Amino acid sequence: MPTIEDVESHYKSGLDAYRKGYFQKAAESYDHALKSIATLDNKDKICNQWQCDLNLSLSQACCQQYQLQQAQTYIKQAEQIAQVLSDQIRLAKCFDQYGEINMIKLSFNESLENYKKSLDLKLNVLGGDHADIADTYYGMAMLYLCQMKVHNCKDMLDKALQIRQNRLSCSNLKIAECYFALGLWHFVLCDCKQALIMYNKSLKMRLEILSDQSMPVANCYCNIGAVYLYQLRNSDATTILDKAFNITTNVVGDDSFEASEIYVKKAGVYFEEGRIDESQSILLKSIKIRIKLLGKNHPSLVEPCMLIGDTYEVNENYETALEYYNKAITIANNALGENNLLAARYYAEIALTYSNQDKYRKATSTCQKSLDITENLAGEKSQLTAIVYRIMASIHQQKYKNDKAIKTYQKALDILLELEGDDGHSLDISMIYSNLGDIYYCKKDECMAVNMYEKGLKVKESIYGEESLEIAEMYRKIGFAYESSPKHCYEAASMFEKCLEIQKKILGDKHIKIAETYDLLANANNVFYPQIALEMYQKSLKMKIELYGEIDEEIALAYDKLALFWNGEDKAKSDEMLEKADDIRRQLGKQSSTKESLQGMIMDMITKIYYELYEILLRL
């Protein structure tokens, strides 16, 4: 015959499983405990309290598995028992659970009413500084975050964290939960530095209390991976997302909502690596899981729909991309109201698509809509507002409205530096410096271009370290800027050498990017160090042949460059290189290049060289 001690034992087993994320196992233990109570002979008040608590716990376990109908059934039973017991705190906890269920169902007004009822009951019985009250503040914070009401969310999170730190031990899962939520809040506002600090605080605490094979730990890994992805730290993102995925599939399976979260993040990594088909496939898998669990109109579908749009945009299929973007925004607006931060973020993305279609007016008006909503909801000096200014600036830049672009980039930069300090090291700051460098390079302002690129390089080194392809790209840009002035050919070559050194370490000795850098080194040395230039051209040609074979347009172009190099030194060799290029094009069925067109290229180069030498002599 079961005893009350058996009930307590089953409950503890369920609670342990629940904390680790084994929600089905938790539900089974709770159910076993509930059935044990039904067999007891003497059903006193304590048994009724247990029945209330177990129904509440079963509702929570079902809710975590998105079994909302079952969750609703259990919580109604818990509420009825709490009413019979006249237990105000248990009744308040039932209202908290109603609040969570309604939040998932997108019934935000009902959810807020539930949390307010709970808060009123708890404040009346417990006063203002009790751990149970912190639970209600936390629930309200998550509700506000779902609605992208970031200021309200932060107020509630701060209250919850302060009470929990005052009332609970310094290492507690409830405190770790607050740190995790604060990480999410910072990431929503694109503050990656603070997001990582909060996620890592939460992770450290969860690892101390739970095993590493638990969902709270996996969730930390997943969200840290999302931050790394935003920072374009693809290798770090892949490593930590794989950790998250292995834990998640072991605990809740590969068709769970948590697994779908990781699929979305992995799709982002694939996209950045150019694996577009794989990215699209895994996004569709994520959407299928979410529709099954939550229906066709849940805001969790917004992000994967936007990312699928990106896969079409990168292939210049703009119309299909816009279909997915507009579908995402419609879902967001239906769920969260017309003016919400989620839609505002994606209006800016749509503006970039219009810009790529050369629809400048539509692009700027859509981006302005994003800016208006963002300034209103997040504030004029928020990370999100700065990002929208950066996107607006890039639209101006794409249309060669350089003065407008510089002014708008500067607005974004001023906001970010005020938020982060003069030594701000966010990816957005590095992007702004890099884009400003591009503008000054186009304006032939070598000094300002180099200055901006070097600032961007310094920020990126703080994010990626000194050896990454992002750093190599910055050295390449600095090299281009130096190359625009003949007196800085040596500096240009030095930058290209640094770029090459990093590329070799990461990509190996045989890669098209390395061949392209050999060409850049050849160009930089062409005027004053022709032997080095020849050596670089030959290395590039050899590598391209290894990569593409003898018959390819890339090889023909390499011979064109050699023909151009030899033209002033050895006419016979120049003609030989040109003939090789023509022969390749004939085999490819393309029109052969002509000596006349080559002569035009030579005259352009000679004019440039003489102009540059004349400029040097004037300075001397």
N, C-alpha and C positions, 0 to 999 in steps of 0.2 A: 504494500500500500504506500503510495507516495506521501511524503511529508512536506511541510513548508520549507524545510531545509533543501529538499530536492528541487523545489520551485526556484529557490534562490540560486542554487548551483546552475540550473539551466539558464537562468537570467544572466548570470555572470559570464557564462560561456558565450551567450548571444551578444552581450555587450562587448566582449573582447573581439569577437569576430566582426562586429559592426565597426569598431574603431579602426580595424585594419582594412576595412573595405570589403570583407566577405559578406555581402548583404544577404544573399540567399541562405548561407549557412546561419547567419544571425537570425533570420526569420524562422528557420526551422527550430532553432533552440528556443526562441520566444514562444513559438506555437506549442512546443513540447511542454514548456512550463505552464502555459495556459490550460492545456489539457490535463495536466497534473492537478491543477487547482480544482477542476471540475469533478475530480474523483475524491476530493477530501470530504470527510463526514461533517466536520464543524466549519462552516463558512462564516467566519466572523468579519469584523471590520478590516482586519489586516488582509484577509483574502480578497475583499473587495478592492482594497488599495492596490494589491498585486494585479488584480484583473485590469484595473484602470491603467496601471503603468505598462503592463505587457501589451495591451491593445495600442497604447500610444507608441511603444517601441516597434510593434509590428507595422504600424502606419508609417513610421520613419524608414524602416527597412524597405517597405514596398515603394515608398516615394523615391528612394535612392535608385531603385531599379526602374523608375518611371511607370510603375504599375499604379496609376493614380486612382482608378476605380476601387481597387482593393484598399489602397491607403485611405480613401474617403470612408469606406465601410468601417475599418478598424477605428478611425478617429471618432466617428459618431458613437460607437460603443463606449469608447473611453470617456467621451463627453457626458454621456448619459450616466455612467457610474459616478463621475466627478460631481454631477448635479445631485445625485442621491446622497453622496457623502457630504455634500455642502463644503467641499474642499476647494477653496478659492485658488490655491496655487496649482493644483492639478488641472483645474478648469482653465487657468491662464496658459498652462503648457499645451492644452488642447487647442486654444486659440492660436498659439505660435505655430502649431502643426498645420492648422487650417491656412494660416498665412503662407506657409511654404508651398502647400499644394496649390493654392490659388495663384501664387507667383509663377509656378511652372506652367499653369494653365493660362497664363497671361491675363488673369482677372486681377489687375493691379489695384483697382479701387477696393475690391473686396479683401484683398490681401492686406492692404494698409489698415482697413477697419479691424481685421482680425488682430493684427499686431497692436493696435491702439487699445483694444479691449483687454488684451493680455497685459499690456503695460499698466493700464489703470488698476487692474486687480492686484498686480505685483507691488506697485508703489503703495497701494492702500494697506497691504498686509506686511510687506517686508521693509518699507522705507526705500531710500534712493541708492543704497550702496550694497547690493547683494548680487552674488554671482548669477542667480536666476534672472535678474533684470538685465544683466549683460547679454544673456542669450537673446532676449527680445530686441535689444539695441542692434545686435549682430544681424538678426533676421531682417530688421528694417533696413540696415545698411545694404544687404544683398538685394533687397527689393529696389532700393533707389539706384543701385548700380545696374540692375537689369533695365531700368528706365533711363539709364545714362544721366541721372541727376547726381552729378559727381560731388557737388558741394554738400548736399544732404547726406550722401553716402559717407563722406569723410567725417562729418559731425557724429554720426551714429557709431562709426568704427572707433573713433577716438574715445567715445564714452564707454563702449564695450571693452576696449583694451585697458583703459584706466581702472575700471572696476575689477577686471580679471587679474591685473597685476597687483592690485591691492588685496584681493581676497584669496587668490590661489597661489600655489607654490610657483617658484620662478620658472620651473620647467614643467609645463602643463600643455596638454593638447589643445585646450581652449585658447590659450595665449598663442600657440603656434597657428591656430586657425585664423586669429586676427592678423598675424604677420603675413600669412598667405593672402588674405583679402586685401591688405594694404599693398602687397606686391601687385596684385591684380589692378587695384585702383591707380597706382603709379603707371602701370603699363598702358592702361586705357588712355592716360594722358601723355603717353609716349616718353615718360621719364624712365629710361632704361636703367640708369645707374641706381636710382632708389628702388626700382622694381627688383633688381637682382639682390640688393641688400636685404630687402624684406623676404624674398623667396628663400634666400640662403639661411636667414634666421629661422624661418619656419622649418626648413629641411633639417637643420642641425638638431632642433628640438624634437622633431618627429623621429629622426633616426635614434636619438637617445632613448625614446620611450617605446617605440614600436620596432618591429623587425624591418629590414630593408625590403621585405616582400609584402608590402602593404600599400593600399591605394593612396593614402595621404602622402606617402613618400613618392609614389609614381606621379601624382598630380604636381608635386613640386618640380620633379624632373621635367615633366611635360611643359610647364609654364616657363621654366628657365630656358628650355629649348626654344620656346617661342621668342624670348628676348634675344637669344643668340642669333636666331634667324633674322630678326628685325635689324640686328647689327651686322648682318651678312657674314657672321662667323659660322659658315656652313658646316665645317668639319666638327666644331664643338657642338653645334646643334644636332648633327646626325648622331654623334656619340651618345649624348644625353637622352635624345628621343628614343634611341634603341633601348636604353636602360628602362625608360618609362614603358615602352611597348611590351618588353619581356615581362615586367611585373604585372602590367594590366591584363595581358592575355592569360597569365597564370591565375589571377585573382577573379576577374569578372568576365573574361572571354573576349574574343576579337570582334564580336558584334554588339558590344556595349557602347553607350554614349561616350564613355571615357576613351575607348579605342578610337571612336570617330574623331575625337579631339586630336589624337596623335596622328591620325591619317591626314588631317588638314595641315598640321605642322610639317609632316613629311612631304606633303605635296608642295609646300612652299620651298623646301630644300631642293626637290627635284626641279622645280621651276627655275630657281636660281642657277642650277647646274645645266640648264638647257634641255632637260629630259621632259619635254612638254607632254608627250603622250602618256608617260607614266604619271605625271602630275594630274592630268585630267582624269585618268582612270581611278586613281585613289580618292580624288575629290568626289566622284560619282558614287563611290562605295560609301563615303562618309554621309553624303546626302541621303542615300537609301536607308542607312541605319537611323538617321534622325527623323526622317518622315515616318518610319515604322514606329518609333518610340513616341514622337511628339506631334505628328501631323504635318500637313503641307504648308502651314502658315506660321511656323514657330521661328522667332528671330535667330535661333541657332543656325538656320539655313542661310542667313545673309552672307556670312564670311565665305563658305564654300562656293556659293553662287558667284560672288565677286571674283574669287580666285579662278573659277572656270572662265569667267569673262576675260581675265588676264591671259589665259592660255590661248584664247582666240585673238586677242589684241596683238600679242607678240608675233603672231603669224599674219598680221595685218588684215584679219577678218573682223573689221570694226563693227559691222552691222550685228553680227552674232554676239560679239562682245557686249555691245550696248543692250541687247535683249536680256542677257544675264544680269548686267548691272542694274537695269531698270526693274527687273524682277526682284532683285535683292532689296532695292530701295522701297519698292511697293510693300514687301513683307515687313521691312523695318517701320515704315510709316503706319501701316495697319496695326502693328503691335504696340508701337511706342508713341503714336501721334505724329502729326505732320513735321514738326520741328524738333528733331532729336539729334544727339551727337553722332549716333551710329550712321544715320542717313547723311549727315553733314560731312562725315569723313569720306563717304563714297561719292558724294557730289563732286568732291575735289578730284577723285580718281576718274570720274566720267568726264570732267573738264579736260583732263589730259588726253582722253580718247578723242574728244572733239578737236583738240589741238593737233593731234596726229593726223586727223582727217582734213587739216587746214581750214577748220571752221573756227577762226579766231574769236569772232564776236560771241558765238555760242559758248565757246570754251571759257572766256573771261566772265560772262554773265553767270554761268553755272558755278564757276569757282567763287564768284562774289556771293552767291547764295550760300555756299558752304561757309564762307568767311563770316557772313552775317549771323548765321545760326551758331557757329562756334564761339564767336565773341560774346554773344548773348548768354550762352549756357556755360561756357568754360572760362570766360573772362577775356579781356583784351590782351592780357599779358600771360597767357598760358602756353604750354608746350604745343598743344593742339593748334592754337591760333597761329603760332610761328610756323608750323608745318604747312598750314593752308597758304600763308604768305609765300613760303618757299615754292609751293606748287604754282601759285599765281605768277611768281617771278619766272619760273621755268617756261610757262606759257608765253610770256613776253619775250623771253630769250629765244624760243623756238621760232618766233616771228621776226627776229632780229631787231626788236624794239629794245636795244641794249640799255639805254638810259633808264627806261621804265623798269627794266629787269634789275639793274643795279640798285635803284631806289627801293624796290620791293624786297630784294634779298637783304638789304641793309635793315629793313624793318624786322624781318624774321630774325636776323642775327642779333639785333639789339635786344629783342625779347629773350632769346636764348641765353645771351651772355648775362643779362640781368638775373635770370633764374639760376644759372649755373655758376656765375662768377666769371671773371676775365679768363680763367684757365679752363673754361668749359670744354668737356671732352666727349660730347655726344656725336653720334653719327650724323645727325642733322646739321650740326655746325660744320663738320668736315665736308659734307655735301655742298653747303653754301659756299665755303671757301673755294672748293674745287670748281663750282659753276661760275663763280666770280672770276676765277683764273681763266676759264674758257672765254668769258666775255672780253676780258682785257687782252687776251691773246688774239682774238678776232679784231680788236681795235688797234692791234700792233703796239700795244703798250707793254713791252717786254718786262720792264721793271715791276709793274703792278701785277702782271700775270705770275711772275716768279714768286712775288711776295705772297699772293693768295694761295698758290699751290703749296708753298712751303708751310704756311699755316695749316692748310688741310692735311699735309703730310704729318705734321706734329700731332694733330688730333688723332689721325688714323693709327699712328704708331702706338698711342696710348690705348687704343681699342684692340688692335689686331697683333700688337708686337711688331718687331722690326722686320720679320720675314713672312710676308703673305703676298698674294697676288694683288691685293688692294694697294699695298705699299709699292709694289713694282709698277703698278699703273700710275701712281703719283710721280715716281721718278721719271717715267716715260713722258708725262705731261710737262714736267719741269724741263726735261731735255728738249722738247719741242719749243718751249718758250725761249730757251737759250739759243737754239738753232736759228731763230728768226733774226739774230744779229751775228754777223760774221766774226766780230771780235770775241764772241763767246762760244766758238766751235768746240774748244777744249772742254768747257763746262758742260756743253750739251753731250759730248761723247762720254764724259764722266758719269752723267746721270743715266745714259743708256747702258753703260757698263754695270751700274748698280742694279738697274732693272733686270739685266740679263743674269746677273749672279743669283738674284732671288728666284727668277723663273726656272733656272736650271735645278736649284735645290728642290723646288716644289713639283715641277713638271717633268724632270728628267732631261736627258741630253737631246731628245728628239721630239719636238713639238712645233707646230706651226707658229705659235707665238714667239718661240725662240728664233725661228727663221726670220720672222718679221723684225725682231730686234736687231738681228745681224744687218738687215737692210738699213735700219735707222743709224746704226753705227757707221755703215758705209757712207751714208749721206753726210753725216757729221764730219767725217774725215776726208771727204772728197776733194776739197779745195787745197788743204795744206798738207795732208798725209795720204797721198793717193795709193801708196803701197798697202797701207792698213785698210783703206777703202776696198781695194781689190780683194784682199784676203776675206773681208766680211761678205762681199758679194758672192764669192766662191763658196764660202761656208753655207750661206743661205741657199744657193742653188743646189748644193749637194744634199742638204737636209730636205728640201722640197722634193727632189727626185726620190729620196727614200720614202717620203710620205705619200706622194701622189703618183709615182712612176714617171717614165720619160715623156709620155704624151699627155699633157694637161696645160690648160691656159695659164696656170700659175708658173709653170716651167717656161712657157713662151715669154711671159712678162719678165722673168728673171734674166733670160737671154737679152731682152730689150734693154734692161738696165746695164748689162755688161757691154752691149753694143754702144750704148751712150757713153760709158766710161772710156772705152778704147778709141772712140772716134777722134779725139784730139791727139792721141798718142800713137796709135797703130791702126791705120785705115783698113788694112787687110783683116786684122782680128775683129774690128768692128763689123765689117761686112760678113765675116764668118758667123759671128753671134746673131746677126740679123737674119741670116739665111736659116740658121737653126730654129729661130723663133717662127719664121715664115713656114718652114717645113712642118712644125708641130701644128700650126693653125690649119694648114692644108689637110693634114691627117684628121683633124677634128672637124673638117668641113666648114671652117670659118674663113672669112676674107683675110688674106695675108696683109701684114703691115707693110708699108712701103717705105722706101728710103726717103721719100719726100716728107712723110709724116715724122720720121725720125729726125730729119734735118730741122723741122720746126721745133721739136723738143730740144735739140741741141742749141738752137739759137736762143730759145727761152732760157736755157741754163747758162749759156755764155753771157747773155745780157745780165742775168742775176749776179753772176760771179763778178763781172766787171763793175757793176753798180756797188756791190759789197766792198770790193777792193778800193774803189774810188772813195767810198764813205770812210774806210779806214785811213786812207792817205789824208783826207781832209782833217780827221781828228788828230793825226800825227802832226 
